[in-house]
Amino acid sequence: MIMGTVGVIILAVMFGIPVLVKLAVFVGDMNSARQGGEKTDLIPPAPPWIEITYSATNSAVQNIWGYSESGARVVLTRNSKSVGSVEAADDGRYEVTGIRLDEGNNLFVAVAVDPAGNKSGESQTVNLKYLEGAPKLEIDAPGDGAEVTGSSNRLDVMGKTDSGVRLTINDRWVTVNASGEFKWQAQLVSGENRLKIAVVDEAGNRTEKELVVNYRP
């Protein structure tokens, strides 16, 4: 400490106070530059969360949102390709808008990068199906306008649709197997019988058919 003080006095005598002040400013600038180059935030943000509350849609363009660390930039990918990035708001909410979906599965993953450049791990993977067309519906039996006679008023209604759909006949639930096949027994009344068959897929696309069957005991 004494040697440092003596050195300062000698420099002041030899070069004058103005030179000494300039030297002090220079040393301070060097220290500031060195400290500014050091990365003090080494902790990465937590993985973002993707908030999608439905598994399928019939809309080709979607806005995907969720939560991340406030101020972090969230990078969103769909099927391993980037579809946009946005900075999370003060409350952590982010939203990437105008994303065009592929037909079928769309696998979304997000990562966050904080202002210090730390990168989070990946978010959960969320699959959003885009189903554009209405489900198929084929009626194998009976045919429209069929005539049924005899003592039995029971009639099998059979056909095929897409697997995973919800099917109703006259507003009654009917089971569809893994191959898309269904079979239901209708109880006919004398005269005209209308059979309304409807299928709805998980995206809300709907197909309906109506048959008329005439029964004479």
N, C-alpha and C positions, 0 to 999 in steps of 0.2 A: 504494500500500500504506500509506504514512504518512498520507495523507488519510483512508483508510478507518479506520485506527486512531484518529485524532483524532475522527472522527465518532462512533465508538462511545463514546469517553470523554465527549464532549459530551452524547450521549443519556443516558448513565448518570447524569451530574450533574443533567441537567434533569428526567428522569422516574423515575430510580431503577432499580436492578437488576431488580426483578420485571417491570417493563414491558418492559425490554430482553429478558428471557428469553422473554416471551410473543411478542414480535416475531420473535425467532429461530425459535421453534417454528412460527409462522404461515408464515414464508418457507420453511421446510423442507417443510411440508405442501404448499405450492403447487408446489414443485419436484418433489416425489414424484408429485403428481397429474398434472403435465405429462408426466413421464417415463412414467408408467403408461399414458397415453393414446396413446403412440407405439407403433406396430406394428414390432417388431424382426425377427420371422420373416416374411420375404417370399418364401420358397422353397416352391412347392407340392409336395406329395408326388408320387411317381411314380404312373402309372396302376395301378390294382389288377390282379390277375390272377385270372381265373375258371377254376376247376379242374373241368371236366366231362370225364370220360374215355369217354363213350359218346355217340352221336349221336341215339339214339331210345330211347323207353321206352313201356311200356304201363301205367305207373303215373301217375295224374292229379296226384298231390301229390309234390313234390320238395323236397329241401334243397339249396341251392346254396351252395358254399363256395369259398374261394380265399385269396389272400394280398394284404396291403396294408401300408402303413406302420403300425407299432405306434402305437396310440392314435388313429388316424384313424377317422373315421366313414365307412363305406362305404355308398353309396346304390346299390341294385340296381334296374334297370328291366327289364321284359319287354315286348317289342313297344312300346317307348317309354312305358310306364306304370310308375310306381314300384310295387314289390312289397315294399319294406321297406328298413330301414337298420339297421346294427349297428356297434358299435365293434370295431376289430381288436384282438386280444389282444396280450400282450407279445411273442409270437413272430410276430406279423403275421397270424395266421390269423383269418378271419372266416367266419361261416356264417349265412345267412338261411334260416329254416325255414318249412315249411308253405306252400310256393308252389303254387298251383293252376294247372295248365297249360291252355292252349287246345288244341283239336284241331288237329293239323298243326304248323306251325312256331312255335317260341317263341324269339325273339331276345333274348339277355341281354347287357346292357351295365352296367358298374359304374364309378362315380367315387368318389374319396376326398376328404374334407375334413378337414384337420388342425385341432388345437385353436386355431390362430391364424386360422382361417377361410380358409386357402389351399385352392383346389380343384384337383385333378389333372385331367389329360386323361382321355379315356374309355379304358376297358380294350378288349381285343380283343372283337369280337362273337362270341358263341357261340350256335349254333342247336341247340336240343334239340327233336326232333320227338316229339309225343305221338300215338301210333297206338292207338286204343281197340279197334277191331273186328278180327276175324280176316280175313286176306286172302281174296279170292274165289278159287274154283277151279271152272272149267267144263270138263267133258270132252266134246269133240265126237265123238270116236271112240277106241276102240270103245264100244259100249253094254255095260252090265253084263249078263252072261249071254250074250254074243255067241257064235255058233258059227262056227268057221273050218274049212274043209275044203280039200283040195288038196295039191299037192306042196310049196308054199312055206309055210314055218313062220314067215315074217316078217310082223309086223303093226305098222302105224303107230299110235302113240298120240298124239293131238293134242288141244289145248285152249287155254284162255286163263286167265290169272291177272293179278294186279297186276304192274306193272313194278317191277323192283328187288328182287323176292323171290328166295329160294333154293328151287329145286325139285328134288326127287328122285323117281325111279321105281324102286321096289325097291332103295332105298339108293344109286342111281347118279345122279350129278349130271346135270342136263339144262339146256341153255341156254334162257333166256327172253329174247326180243327186247324192244326198247324199247316195243312195243305190248302186251307181256304175253303174246304168243303163244309156244307151244312145240310141238315135234314130236320124237318119239323112236321108234325102231324096236325093237320087242320081238322076241325070238327065242323062239318057243313050243315047248313040248314036248308030246308026245301026251297027251291027256287034259285035266285041269283046270289052268289057269294063273291065278295070282292076281297082280294088278297093284296095288301099293300106291303111291299118288301123294300126296306131301306138299309143302306150301309153307310157308315161314317168312319173315315180313317182318323188317325191321331192328330192330323193337322186341321180337321174340321171339314174336309172335302166330303161331299155327299152325293150318293147315287140312289135313285128310287125307280121302282117299277111297280106297276099295278096290273093284276090279272083278274079276269072274271071267270068263275067256274059255276056252271049250272048243275044243280043236283035235283034228281027226281027219284024219290024212294020207290 
